[in-house]
Every structure is written in structure tokens, then in C-alpha cells.
């Protein structure tokens, strides 16, 4: 595979990073705030938020960018286009990379509620980003 950064749709990548951050904020701060806090031993989501170091949000942004860039490069190398192609690649990446790398660590720690919420968010995020990128892939 030839890595060609100039062939990437940087607008789609930027949109994916923003969409990804909004999605993760909604997932952890609105939809699953209480179960997420409880999975980490705190009853009150506001208390959990206070305990999260500020730099983790910047780290999350960098990771979302890295994930998006990796998906964009993979899709460009494979010639993926359209929603169906994005879903296919997204499913493969979500299961083979996200699930396969996260499951052993959470199983070792026996943190099943945290596993469900964290891996569910990441797999859903990968699918969303993959579809957006593939839908905008240059022909």
C-alpha cells in the first residue's frame, strides 16, 4: 500500500474529528454518564468528571484524530467508497482491532460494565467515522 497523504479528503477528516468528539461527549456525558461513573466506582457523574484530569480531553482529541487518519489511509489504500464500503471496513476494524485489543484487558480486570460502555463507544465511533470517510472518498 502506498501512503499518499495528499489524496486524503482533509475536510472529511476534520468533520470526523469534530463528529467523533461530539459523539463521545454525548455517549459519556449524556447517554451513559451515570453507568460510566458507577463503572469507575463513583455514584455521581459530576464527581467522576471532577476526578478526570483535564489533559485526558486533549489526549482524546489526539486519539480521535489518529483513529480517523488511520481509517482514511486504510480506506484510500483499499479504494473504499460509499456507505456500504464504510460499514464493511468499519465492522472489520471495530471487531478485529477494537474488540480484540480491549477485551483481554477488561477481562483481566473483570470490569465488565466499563468494558461494555468503553468498547461500545469505540466500536460505534469507528463505524460512524468509517461511513463518513467512505461517503466522502474522492473517486
Secondary structure, DSSP 8 states (H G I E B T S, - for coil): ----GGGS-HHHHHHHHHHHHHHHHIIIIIISHHHHHHHTT-S-HHHHHHHS-THHHHHHHHHHHHHHHHHHHHHHHHT--HHHHHHHHHHHHIIIIIIHHHHHHHHHHT-HHHHHHHHHHHHHHHHHHHHHHHHT---
